[in-house]
Amino acid sequence: MNSVTTERSGLFAHFGRDFTASIVVFLVAMPLCMGIAIASGVPPEKGLVTGIIGGLVVGLLAGSPLQVSGPAAGLAVIVFEFVREHGLEALGPVLLLAGVLQIVAGVLRLGGLFRAISPAVVHGMLAGIGALIVIGQFHILFDQKPMSSGLENMAMMPARILGLDPTNIASTELALMLGLLTIGVMIGWEKLRPKNLGLVPGALLGVMAATLVAWGLGLDVARIAVPESIGAAFALPTSTAWFAPLAQPALLVAALAIAFIASAETLLSAAAVDRMHDGVRTHYDKELRAQGIGNLLCGIFGALPMTGVIVRSSANVQAGAKTRLSTILHGVWILGFIALLPWLLREVPMAALGGVLVVTGWKLVNLSHVRHLFHAYGAFPAVIWAATFVLVVTTDLLTGVLAGLALTLVELLPHARNLRLKVQEHDNDEHTRLELGGGATFLGLTRLNAVLEKQPHHKPVHLDLHKVKVMDHTTAETIREWLGRRRQSGQTDTVTGPEAILRPLPIAA
């Protein structure tokens, strides 16, 4: 019996736990799908369609069974800029092409390459995205539209605050109060929630509180707009002219950027999900192909791009999910909700979703990552993080990422003669000795990951780094995480080598 047949036969073996987890993920996903759509400058139902496809289609095909896919904050900024410059009608064909690129990358087994991206670049990118979301959604709190760039949004923030009139409570002041209520409930719930209610999402409670207040008091504030029927949310192409934007070179670059960033975020999220459970490990190329199919369908239906998303995925694991059934069912619940209860969504204030995204964006600006990079690896990785962050905020996402990737190459220049990675395995009955030599850098990380992940869990590994001439922070972080997973499972691996190489690693001699 092959692995696919085994998985299908066990799909309903944990139905109770998967069913419960799917409800939790659904409750987390609903406000985020709509909020990310609004942050992307598109109608909220576009985010819900992406969530449905992420559950029903990608959930069925995914190489990471417990990862949840849907609209991601990481792409909200690039979609907002794209829609502002080219219009919503151009997003569909570009997203279809991005999906095709992901499928091709999965077929060519390029999934491992995305895991070699520097963590300084990834976390700097996410922090920059988080900052842009916060300063953009700040204006949604006032029932106003964000400006066209991060710098313009920052420049307008003082005017929004100074424009408030406490003596004349109008729609702007009411919207701000609802947004602050949402933020307050979310933060308060996170700090004070009882342990037995730990799975109840704060975002849902915040939106519910603001919606009940707005409805109960009949407040005149902007509310979200959703179509009367579910069919209207799935907009199919009507003619061959739909493909016309693909003739523009600038849009081809946009498709490549979306495919790259979506793939990187998905596979890094999948690696994080793998660290949360001891079940089936991620098949990265399969996950990449599934994401490509999902984004292709999102393009056809005119929805938002999707990625694997860590917030919903961690909620899935923490809720006790055991198979991909929980992810699939959460898509069913989203579909059922917008088909049967669209009137309820129309009562949600826009400012409440703005509040959800302010908290979500603030969490992405996680300074603990850059502090860790600085203390473990020195100033240069922290500089890569800072450069990526600043350029994402002040210019655009692609410029920031490309600059960060260029700086990771600069990190290797002093060691240009020692960049070839050598790996030798010495196996015996008691343990396996992995001997690394030369340059342990991101250039050889795909090969190193393949060797590390095939090591059996029942036998300890001695990682011998005596012949390593240079190790960059990307490889060091990979080894740290691999050792952490092994030791959590009770394995007693050892690491030996020169002090300069061992310094950032957790050592067990």
N, C-alpha and C positions, 0 to 999 in steps of 0.2 A: 504493500500500500504506500503510495507516494505521499509527500508532505502536503500537497494541495488537497488530496482526498482526506487525509487525516484531519486537516484543519476544518474542512467542510463538515465532516462527521461530528466534530466537536463544537460546531458553531452554537448549538443550543444546549450544550452540556452545562453551561453556567448561566442559563437564561435569567434567573432571578437577579443575580448580581449585575448582569449586563443591562437588564431592563431598568433597574434603579439608577445605574450610572448614566444611562442615556437621558433620563429625566433631568439629572443634575447638569449634564452638558448642555442640554436644550435650554435650561434656565439661564446658564451662563452665556450661551451663544446668542440668544435673541437680542438683548440690548447691544451687544458688541457688533453683531452683523449690521444693525441699523445705524449705530453710531459711526462705525468705520465708513459706511456708505456716505453719510453726511459729511464726514471729514474729508472724503475723497471728492466731494463736489457733485455727487450723483444722488438720485432719489433713493430712499431707504430700502425700497423693495429690491433694488439691484444687489444689495448686500445679502438679503434674505435668500434670493435665488442662488447666489454663490454658496451660502450655507447649506442649502438643500442638495446641490450637486456635490458638494464636499462630503456630505453624509451618505447619500444614496449611491453615488457612482464611485468616488474616490475611496470611500470607506470600504466598498466591496473589493476594490482592486489593489488597495494600498500594500506597499511592502513593509510598512510599520503599522501593525494591526491596531495598536492602541492610540495612535496619533490621530487627532481630529483636524480636519482641513476646513478652511473657510476664508472669508475676507480677513486680511491681516493689516494691522496698523503699520507694519513695515513698508507696505506699498501705497498707503493712503496719500503720502506726500507726492510721489511720482505720478499717481493717477490724477490727483488734483491739478498738478501743473499741466499734465497732458490734456485733460478735458478743457482747461481754460484756454490753451493754445489751439487745439485742433477740434474741439467739440466732442460731445458724447458719442455721436454716430461713428467717429473714427476709432473708438476704443475697441469695438467688437472685432473687426478684422485684424487689428494689431494683436489683440489677445489670442485670437485663433492661431496666428503665426507663432506667438510666444509658446503656445501649447505644443505646436508641431516641433519647435526647437527642443523643448523638454523631452518629448517622446524620442526624438532622434538621439539626444544625449543619453537617454536611458538605454536605448538599443545599442549604442556604441560603448556602453559601460563606463560612462564618465562620472557616475555618481560619486566615486571616491575622490575625484579632484576637488569637488566643492568642500570636502571636509578638510582640505589642506589650506583653506583660507585662514589667514592670521586672526586669532581671537581679538587682537587689538583693533583690527579693521571692523570685524563683526560688531563688537560691543560699542565701538565709536560710532558706527553707522546707526545702530539701534538707539543710542543715546541722542544722536542728532535728530533722528526721526521723532523720538519722544519729545524733545524740546520744540520741534516744529508743530507737533500735534497740540501741545499745551498752549503755545502762543496763538495758534490758529483757532482752537476751540474756545479760547478766552473770549473771542468776539461772539461766538454762538451763545455764550452765557448771557449776552446783552441783546439777544434776538437780532444780531447783525451778521452780515456775511464776512468771512475772512478776506484779507487782502490777497494780492497775487503772489507775494513772496514772504519769506520769514522775516526779512528786515523791515518790510512795510508793516507787517503785523506787529512787530515789536514797537515800531515808531508810533503806531496808533493806540497802543495800550493806555498811555497816560490820558489821552483824550477821552477814551471810553469812561474811565473812572471819574475824571473831572466833569463829564457831562451828566452825571447823576444828580438828581434833585430830590433830596430827602423830604422836602416839603410838598412835593407833587408826585405821588406814587402813580406812575404810568406803566405802560406795557414793558418798557425797558427795565425799570426797577423790579417789577414783578417777575420777569424772566430771570433776572440775576438772583433773586431770592430763591426761586425754584432750583436753579442750577447749584447754588450754594447748599441748599437742603439736600440735594442728591449727593454732593461731595461729602457733606457732613455725615450722612447716613452710612455711606460706603466706608469712610475712615473709621467712624465709631463702631460699626459692626465688625470690622477687621480687628479692632483692638479689644472689644468687649464681648464678642459672641460666645455663647456657652459651647462647651466641647461637643455636646450631643447635637448641636445645630451647625457644626463646622462646615457642612457641605452646602448650606444655603448661601448662594452668592450675594455679596453685598451690592453688586451692580443692579441686580433685580430688585432688591429692597429699596435702593435709592430711587430708581425709576418709578416704582410703585408709589412711594411716598409723595414724590412730586406730582405724579399723575392724579392721585387721590385729592391732594390739596387743590390743584388746578381745576379739577372737575367739581369738587365739593363747593368751592367758592366761585365757580364760574369765571375764572380769571381770563382776561383778554390777552393771551400770549400765543405765539406761533406754535402750532402743533405739526407733527409729522403727517405727510400725505402718502397714502398707499392706495393702489388701484382698487376698484370695486370687486373685481374678480381676479382669481389667481392666474387665469390665462393671460391677462394683460401684462403681468409681470414677466412673462417669458416672451420676449420680442424676437421673432425669427426674421432673418433677412428676407426682403421682398423682391430683390432683383440682383442681377450680376453687378450692378453699379456699387453694391455693398462692398466689393473688393477693391474699389478704386483707390482708397487711401494707401494700399500696399505699393502703389507705384511711386510713392514719395520716399526718397532715401532717408529723410529724417524720421519717418515713422518706422522704417525697418530698424533703425538704431534703437528706437523706443521699444520695439518688440524684443530685441536682443537684451536690452537692459532689464525689462520686466522678467524675461526668462531667467536671466542670471541671478537677479536678486531673489526672485521667488524660489529658485532651486536652492540657493545657498541657505536662505532662511528655513526652508522645509527640512533640509538634510541636517542642519545644525539642531533644529528642534527635535528631529527624530533621534539624534544621538543623545539629547538631553532626556527624552522619554525613556530610552533604553536604560538610563541610569536609575530610573524610578521604579523599575520592576524587574523580576527575574524570569519573565516569560519569553516569548518568541522575540529574537533579535531582528533588527531592521534589515531588510534586503534593499540596499540603497538604490540600485538601478531600477528595481521594480517600483519603488516609491516614486522615483523620478518619472517613470513612464505613466504611472497612475495620475500624478500631478499634471502631466502634459495633457492627458485625456480630459481631465477636469477643466483645465484652462481653455482647451479647445472648445468644450461645450459652453463654458462661460462666455467665450467670444461669440459663439453662434447665437446664444440667447441674450446677448447684450448686457451681461452681468459684470460684476467686479472680478479682478484676478484673485486667485486663491493661493494660499500656501498652507503648509502644516503650521499650526499655531500652538504655542507652548501653554498659554493660559487655559484654553479649553482642553488640551491634551492632559495637562497635569490634573485638572479637575476630573477628567475621565479616570485616570489611574487612581487618584485618591478616593474616588467613589467606589472603587472595587471592581472595575471592568476587567474582564478576563479574555474576551475575544473582540473581534471587529464588529460584532453585532451591536454593541453599544453605540458605536459611531454611526452605523447605518440607521439605527432607530432614531437617533437625535435628528437626522435629516427628515425622517418621517414626521416627527412631532412639529418641526418648523413648517413643513408643507401643510399639515393639518391645521395648524394655528392660523396661518395667513389665509387658508381657504375658508375656514369656518368663523373666524373672529377678527376680520379686518377692521371692524368698527372699533374694537378695543384699542388697536394700535393707533387709530386716529385721535385718541384722547391723550397720547403721550406728548408732553411739551418738548419742543426742540432743545430747550435749555437743559432739560434733564439728560438727554443724550450727550450734550456738550459736557456736562459734568462728569459723566461716565468716562468720556475720552480724555478729559483733563487728568483724572486719576490714573487712567491707563498709560497715558503719555509720560506722566511724572515717574511712574514705576520703571519705565524704560531708561530714564536718565539715572542709571545706577552707577554712582561714583565708586562703589566698592570694587568694581572691575578694574578701573584704572589704578586704584590704590594697590590692588593685588599685583597687577603687572609691574608697577614701579618697585614694590618691595621685593618681588621674586626675581625680576629680570633686569632691573635697572631703568635708566631714563628713556632709552630709545623706544621700547614698546609703548611707554606712556606718551611719548611724542607722536607715535603713529596714531594712537587713540585720539589724542587731542587734535591732530591735523584733520583726521577723518571727521570728527565731530564738528569742528569749526567750519569746514568747507561744506558739509551737508547743510548746516544751518544758514550759511551766508551765500552759497551759490546754488548747488543742486545735489541731489542724491548721487547721481552717477559720477560727478566730478569728485566728490568726497571719497567714494569707494575706490575709484581709480588712483587717486593720489595716495590713499592708504596702501593699496597694493604695490604701487611704485616704491614707497618707502620700505616695504618689507623686502624688496629686492636690494635696496641700498644697504640694509642690515647685513646682507651676505657678501658685499663687495670686499671687505678685508679678508675674507676666507675663500676667495674665488678658486684657489688651487686645491681645496679640500672639500669639495661639495658632493663628491660621489659617495653614496651610502652603500656600505657593505654589510650584509646580514648573513650570519652563519648559525645554523642550528645544530646543537650537540645533544642528542637524546639518550637517556639511559633509564633504567627501571625506576630510579628514585626521583629524578627531576630532569627538567629540560634547561639547558644553558643556551641563551640567545646572546650571541656575541655581535655587537655593532661596531662598525669602524668607519672612518672617514667623516663625512658631513651628515649629521642628523638634522636635516632642515626640511622645510615644507616641500622642497623639490622631490624628496623621496618618501613623502609621508603616505602616499597611496600604497606603496609597497610595504612600508613598515606596518601600517594598519592591518593589511592582509595577514602578515605574519603574526602580529599580536593577537588578533581575534580568532585565529585558528587553534590557539593553545588550549589544551583540555583543562577543565576546571578541577579535575581530580588529582592533578600532579603539579607541584610547585615549580615556578620558573625562576631561574637565576639570570637576571639581566646584566650582562657584562658590558660595561661602557668604557673599558680601559683604552680601547683603540679609537675612541671618538675624538676627533680634532675640534669640532665645533657643533654646538646644538643651539638652534634658534628657539625663541619662546613658543612658536607654534608647535614644534615637536615636543618640547618639554611639557606643555599643557596637555598634549595628547597622552604622553606617558603617565603624567600625574593622574589623569582621569581613568586610564586603564588600570593602574595600580589600585586606585580607590575602589573601582568596581570589583576587582579580584579580592581585595581584602574585606570588603563588605560581605562577600560570599564565604569568608572563612579561610581563604588561601593565604599561605605564608611565603610569598615571593620575596626575593632579595634583589638588591641592586648594588653593584660595585662599580668603581671607576674613579677618575681624577676628581679632586675636591671641587674644582671649578665647574665641572659638568654636573656633579651631584647636587650642588648647592640648592637649586630650586626644586629638587625632587624629594618626595617623602621616602626616606631611606629606612630599610630594615636589613641590617648587615647579617 
